[in-house]
Amino acid sequence: MALSEKTKQAFLGPLNANNPVVVQILGICSALAVTVQLKPALVMGIAVTIIVALSNVVISALRTTIPSRIRIIVQLVVVAALVTLVSAFLKAFAYDVSVALSVYIGLIITNCILMGRLEAYAMTNGPWDSFLDGLGNGFGYMWVLVVVAFVRELLGSGTLMGQRIIPRSWYVANGGFYENCGMMMMPAMALILVACVIWAHRGLNKEEKK
Amino acid sequence: MKKFDTNSNVYTVLYATVLVVIVALLLAVVSGALKPRQDANVLLDQKKQILASLNERNLKDARAEQLYSEQVREVREGELVWYEATVDGAHKYVLPMRGAGLWGPIWGYMALNEDKNEVFGTYFGHESETPGLGGEIVTEAFQKSFNGKHVLDADGQYVGIALMKSGQTADGQDQVDCISGATITSKGVETMLRTAILPYAEAGWFGAQPEDKAPAQEEVEPVTEED
């Protein structure tokens, strides 16, 4: 299937030049909450990707019928319904995942990326483009979360995905020289790391500096 | 397409009504259809948690069902519920617990040896503690640090187990290291170990205690990665 330039841009744009987190500065709240460890960050990224893509399709399909005065409410109802559905299916068919997600699944409803994409893209574009736009934004959100969580988990706990990376014998408590960086566990550190990502991203994308 | 005023009041009200009814129906149908499966999952998860407190961890679903039916039996007496298990010929008691962490509920199971004093194993779960901090109570390393501790004091009174910062010593009860950076969750576990078991102690569950059972202050091995 040949993709038009616009369609391609809908998917690829949010990964880099138009990234929801580092360029549009959306979804920062959850970037703080779920990036202490890599695993919840990854799971949250996947869950948001699925929900943004699906809700984009639904809203895009309904877009000509939605009364503009209550469009935000309609969007919210669709998102909340989808999140509840996904949560119910996870509980029934992938209980372990639903336990791991626990509170995050509810947090998705309040993720600003969702409402942002619905309002800015799905309301004015076709379902297929909207689907790709949702996927692109989901993945764009996910990679930033993963980068932040990677640094925080490695330096804050000495583990990755729960697996020990920094040997126990290095720790001061066991007669070594190493201490975990307690700062990494603090929410503030997530902001500083996101800022570092934005810094690096702007440095690499010179054309943005206007 | 015919021009249609999607901004009229009638249309807006109808649209909202129809949308909400459709969504409500959809959610009700799905929730009703999936309920049995979800309940089965919750029940299986509970069995796995009880088995985890008996140090049988990371079991496959079928194996967990089989082990549970072989080893564990639920006992109800009035308000009190506990589980009795037979592991390698030895009799164990498992007590369920509920408490509060920092952000939400925490719960757990504590398996005691036949003397109803020495801890055989524990399991803790939580809903929304911070990953890497309070969330560490689900790790095997933390849960195993309770093994071999005693829940009764020298007089046979139920006192639970204290969670202390390393270097501090609890008075008159056994202790384990709390999780650094997660003081409130750790204290939540400590409180849960006391308050959730108190009804059992008050009902005489622990019975008349043998004397001279003073738990020696044991050398506590570090559980946490930090500090």
Interface residues (C-beta under 8 A of the other chain):
Chain A: V34 V36 Q37 K39 P40 T64 T65 I66 P67 S68 R69 I70 I73 V74 V77 V78 A81 T84 L85 A88 F89 K91 A92 F93 Y95 V99 S102 V103 E153 G156 S157 G158 T159 R168 Y171 A173 N174 E179 N180 G182 M185
Chain B: M1 T6 N7 Y11 T12 Y15 A16 L19 V20 V23 L26 L27 V30 S31 L34 R37 Q38 N41 V42 L44 D45 W103 G104 E127 S128 T130 P131 G132 L133 G135 S166 G181 P222 E225 E226 D227
